[in-house]
């Protein structure tokens, strides 16, 4: 049923354009469907870092999926996935690691010798 709905929803704009009139661009759709029947838990946490940056991180949890949307620069945010950690919650996206424990967090931008490096410490505000 869901598949049929999405196919229909995707076909409607194509049919409208094909039937004439001005070409209208559909607005971009940002959607992420996480599997499972569990309820999505979403929360936003504000941080202030030692380098002066202030930003919010959005945490998305559903079943076994734990994600964090972290701004890695003033113009770019990445979706981080939770990975194994001996202590705290560690998230990774490409070369970046976002590691939280209690009200403290660190954004690591690089790796050296198999360990995260060049970290900036942040605290919840």
Secondary structure as UniProt FT lines:
FT   HELIX           2..18
FT   STRAND          41..49
FT   TURN            50..51
FT   STRAND          54..62
FT   TURN            63..64
FT   STRAND          65..73
FT   TURN            74..75
FT   STRAND          76..83
FT   STRAND          89..93
FT   TURN            94..95
FT   STRAND          96..101
FT   TURN            102..103
FT   STRAND          104..112
FT   TURN            113..114
FT   STRAND          115..124
//
